[in-house]
């Protein structure tokens, strides 16, 4: 695929996905057949995160992560991340009687890193070249899977609590789908990118960079879960997306350097 086609592939993903979503929604409303609800939830939960992943992948430079790795990161990262996070949050809640938002953020951000860490140390590590943008886009894929499954769960809960009101499902899908790139998707991309930068060229500076990135992401996640005002959401979203784009641009400078010869940043 040419560079121009890659850079604009996200538009095709968004347009085609939106057409499919509207087609399913129209069929569901006109036929009132509940069999179309799972397809509606699946499309609504994955459309924006998948579009964002396609956008980010096209801006990682010439060296790209294989599609098979991204699919693996999205699927297993989402399933394993949600299962581990849900189990730990339940055990912590049962043990403490309450679960501070800081604990939620810490648990979820750690759980989302499980699959990216495995991929970074195995599949991608076998390649002759390592670039931090690989880690970032793998993290974005894992965050996308986590966000999509979480959104599907909220949409299903909205369906049950509203006694089958499709409008409630649409509202949930719209809000959570629209904010996914600025939440789980960006946060996991940032931490995985910082980890891969550390592995690509180990140094004390990059070790503290990874630790600082992880803690910063936990703080953003905590703020997102704690406050309900729209102003806080906007600020956190802008910081998360801006930070991710800045790191993506910075990591592109590593693309022309082999392992062990990466230039310091």
GICORVEN-V118495 format. One record per residue. N is the residue number from 0. RES is the residue in one small letter. SS is DSSP state (H for helix, E for strand, - for the rest). PHI is phi in radians with two decimals (none if undefined). D_LAST is the distance of its C-alpha to the last C-alpha in whole Angstrom. Layout:
((N & RES & SS & PHI & D_LAST) (N & RES & SS & PHI & D_LAST))
This chain:
((0 & x & - & none & 30) (1 & x & - & -1.20 & 29) (2 & x & H & -1.05 & 26) (3 & x & H & -1.15 & 28) (4 & x & H & -1.12 & 30) (5 & x & H & -1.09 & 27) (6 & x & H & -1.17 & 25) (7 & x & - & -1.93 & 29) (8 & x & H & -1.13 & 30) (9 & x & H & -1.11 & 29) (10 & x & H & -1.15 & 32) (11 & x & H & -1.11 & 34) (12 & x & H & -1.07 & 34) (13 & x & H & -1.15 & 34) (14 & x & H & -1.16 & 37) (15 & x & H & -1.11 & 39) (16 & x & H & -1.10 & 38) (17 & x & H & -1.16 & 40) (18 & x & H & -1.07 & 43) (19 & x & H & -1.12 & 43) (20 & x & H & -1.09 & 43) (21 & x & H & -1.14 & 45) (22 & x & H & -1.12 & 48) (23 & x & H & -1.16 & 48) (24 & x & H & -1.10 & 48) (25 & x & H & -1.09 & 51) (26 & x & H & -1.14 & 53) (27 & x & H & -1.11 & 52) (28 & x & H & -1.18 & 54) (29 & x & H & -1.30 & 57) (30 & x & H & -1.68 & 58) (31 & x & - & 0.97 & 57) (32 & x & - & -1.61 & 56) (33 & x & H & -1.16 & 54) (34 & x & H & -1.11 & 53) (35 & x & H & -1.54 & 50) (36 & x & H & -1.08 & 48) (37 & x & H & -1.01 & 46) (38 & x & H & -1.14 & 45) (39 & x & H & -1.11 & 44) (40 & x & H & -1.15 & 42) (41 & x & H & -1.07 & 40) (42 & x & H & -1.15 & 39) (43 & x & H & -1.15 & 39) (44 & x & H & -1.41 & 36) (45 & x & H & -1.81 & 34) (46 & x & H & -1.04 & 34) (47 & x & H & -1.20 & 32) (48 & x & H & -1.04 & 29) (49 & x & H & -1.18 & 30) (50 & x & H & -1.08 & 29) (51 & x & H & -1.16 & 26) (52 & x & H & -1.09 & 25) (53 & x & H & -1.10 & 26) (54 & x & H & -1.10 & 24) (55 & x & H & -1.18 & 21) (56 & x & H & -1.08 & 21) (57 & x & - & -1.27 & 22) (58 & x & - & -2.03 & 19) (59 & x & - & -1.67 & 17) (60 & x & - & 1.69 & 17) (61 & x & - & -1.25 & 19) (62 & x & - & -1.54 & 19) (63 & x & - & -1.99 & 21) (64 & x & - & -1.34 & 22) (65 & x & - & -1.01 & 26) (66 & x & H & -1.05 & 28) (67 & x & H & -1.09 & 30) (68 & x & H & -1.20 & 27) (69 & x & H & -1.15 & 26) (70 & x & H & -1.11 & 30) (71 & x & H & -1.07 & 30) (72 & x & H & -1.10 & 27) (73 & x & H & -1.18 & 29) (74 & x & H & -1.26 & 32) (75 & x & H & -1.25 & 32) (76 & x & H & -1.08 & 29) (77 & x & H & -1.20 & 31) (78 & x & H & -1.16 & 34) (79 & x & H & -1.14 & 33) (80 & x & H & -1.07 & 31) (81 & x & H & -1.19 & 34) (82 & x & H & -1.15 & 36) (83 & x & H & -1.13 & 34) (84 & x & H & -1.09 & 33) (85 & x & H & -1.09 & 37) (86 & x & H & -1.17 & 39) (87 & x & H & -1.14 & 36) (88 & x & H & -1.14 & 37) (89 & x & H & -1.16 & 41) (90 & x & H & -1.13 & 41) (91 & x & H & -1.15 & 39) (92 & x & H & -1.11 & 41) (93 & x & H & -1.19 & 45) (94 & x & H & -1.38 & 44) (95 & x & H & -1.67 & 43) (96 & x & - & 1.49 & 45) (97 & x & - & -2.65 & 42) (98 & x & - & -2.30 & 39) (99 & x & - & -1.02 & 36) (100 & x & H & -1.06 & 34) (101 & x & H & -1.11 & 31) (102 & x & H & -1.17 & 32) (103 & x & H & -1.04 & 32) (104 & x & H & -1.10 & 29) (105 & x & H & -1.11 & 28) (106 & x & H & -1.14 & 30) (107 & x & H & -1.20 & 29) (108 & x & H & -1.17 & 25) (109 & x & H & -1.26 & 26) (110 & x & H & -1.12 & 28) (111 & x & - & -1.20 & 26) (112 & x & H & -1.51 & 24) (113 & x & H & -1.01 & 26) (114 & x & H & -1.20 & 27) (115 & x & H & -0.99 & 23) (116 & x & H & -1.11 & 22) (117 & x & H & -1.07 & 25) (118 & x & H & -1.18 & 24) (119 & x & H & -1.17 & 21) (120 & x & H & -1.57 & 22) (121 & x & - & -2.10 & 25) (122 & x & - & -1.04 & 25) (123 & x & H & -1.29 & 22) (124 & x & H & -1.16 & 21) (125 & x & H & -1.35 & 24) (126 & x & - & -1.36 & 22) (127 & x & - & -1.31 & 21) (128 & x & - & -2.12 & 18) (129 & x & - & -2.18 & 15) (130 & x & - & -2.26 & 13) (131 & x & H & -1.01 & 12) (132 & x & H & -1.12 & 14) (133 & x & H & -1.06 & 17) (134 & x & H & -1.08 & 16) (135 & x & H & -1.07 & 16) (136 & x & H & -1.26 & 19) (137 & x & H & -1.13 & 21) (138 & x & H & -1.11 & 21) (139 & x & H & -1.06 & 22) (140 & x & H & -1.12 & 25) (141 & x & H & -1.13 & 26) (142 & x & H & -1.12 & 26) (143 & x & H & -1.09 & 28) (144 & x & H & -1.09 & 30) (145 & x & H & -1.10 & 30) (146 & x & H & -1.10 & 31) (147 & x & H & -1.13 & 33) (148 & x & H & -1.15 & 36) (149 & x & H & -1.12 & 35) (150 & x & H & -1.12 & 37) (151 & x & H & -1.06 & 39) (152 & x & H & -1.14 & 41) (153 & x & H & -1.14 & 41) (154 & x & H & -1.14 & 42) (155 & x & H & -1.14 & 45) (156 & x & H & -1.10 & 46) (157 & x & H & -1.12 & 46) (158 & x & H & -1.11 & 49) (159 & x & H & -1.24 & 51) (160 & x & H & -1.18 & 51) (161 & x & - & -1.63 & 52) (162 & x & - & 1.01 & 54) (163 & x & - & 1.53 & 53) (164 & x & - & -1.36 & 52) (165 & x & H & -1.18 & 50) (166 & x & H & -1.06 & 49) (167 & x & H & -1.15 & 47) (168 & x & H & -1.16 & 45) (169 & x & H & -1.04 & 44) (170 & x & H & -1.09 & 43) (171 & x & H & -1.12 & 41) (172 & x & H & -1.11 & 39) (173 & x & H & -1.15 & 38) (174 & x & H & -1.16 & 37) (175 & x & H & -1.28 & 35) (176 & x & H & -1.17 & 34) (177 & x & H & -1.20 & 33) (178 & x & H & -1.59 & 31) (179 & x & H & -1.00 & 29) (180 & x & H & -1.06 & 26) (181 & x & H & -1.52 & 25) (182 & x & - & -1.97 & 26) (183 & x & H & -0.94 & 26) (184 & x & H & -1.08 & 24) (185 & x & H & -1.20 & 21) (186 & x & H & -1.12 & 21) (187 & x & H & -1.22 & 21) (188 & x & H & -1.08 & 19) (189 & x & H & -1.13 & 16) (190 & x & H & -1.21 & 17) (191 & x & H & -1.18 & 17) (192 & x & H & -1.12 & 14) (193 & x & H & -1.15 & 12) (194 & x & H & -1.14 & 15) (195 & x & H & -1.21 & 14) (196 & x & H & -1.10 & 10) (197 & x & H & -1.16 & 12) (198 & x & H & -1.22 & 14) (199 & x & H & -1.20 & 12) (200 & x & - & -2.62 & 10) (201 & x & - & -1.04 & 12) (202 & x & - & -2.87 & 11) (203 & x & H & -1.09 & 13) (204 & x & H & -1.07 & 10) (205 & x & H & -1.30 & 10) (206 & x & H & -1.10 & 13) (207 & x & H & -1.18 & 14) (208 & x & H & -1.12 & 11) (209 & x & H & -1.15 & 14) (210 & x & H & -1.06 & 17) (211 & x & H & -1.11 & 16) (212 & x & H & -1.12 & 15) (213 & x & H & -1.07 & 19) (214 & x & H & -1.13 & 20) (215 & x & H & -1.10 & 19) (216 & x & H & -1.14 & 21) (217 & x & H & -1.07 & 24) (218 & x & H & -1.10 & 24) (219 & x & H & -1.07 & 24) (220 & x & H & -1.10 & 27) (221 & x & H & -1.10 & 29) (222 & x & H & -1.07 & 29) (223 & x & H & -1.06 & 30) (224 & x & H & -1.41 & 33) (225 & x & H & -1.45 & 34) (226 & x & - & -1.73 & 35) (227 & x & - & -1.91 & 37) (228 & x & - & -1.22 & 37) (229 & x & H & -1.14 & 35) (230 & x & H & -1.10 & 33) (231 & x & H & -1.12 & 31) (232 & x & H & -1.03 & 31) (233 & x & H & -1.10 & 30) (234 & x & H & -1.12 & 27) (235 & x & H & -1.09 & 26) (236 & x & H & -1.10 & 26) (237 & x & H & -1.13 & 24) (238 & x & H & -1.12 & 21) (239 & x & H & -1.12 & 21) (240 & x & H & -1.18 & 21) (241 & x & H & -1.08 & 18) (242 & x & H & -1.10 & 16) (243 & x & H & -1.09 & 16) (244 & x & H & -1.13 & 16) (245 & x & H & -1.12 & 13) (246 & x & H & -1.16 & 11) (247 & x & H & -1.09 & 13) (248 & x & H & -1.15 & 12) (249 & x & H & -1.19 & 8) (250 & x & H & -1.20 & 9) (251 & x & H & -1.07 & 11) (252 & x & H & -1.24 & 9) (253 & x & H & -1.51 & 9) (254 & x & - & -1.10 & 13) (255 & x & - & -1.76 & 14) (256 & x & - & -2.17 & 13) (257 & x & - & -1.24 & 15) (258 & x & - & -1.04 & 15) (259 & x & - & 1.48 & 14) (260 & x & - & -2.20 & 12) (261 & x & - & -1.29 & 9) (262 & x & - & -1.31 & 6) (263 & x & - & -1.21 & 4) (264 & x & - & -1.92 & 0))
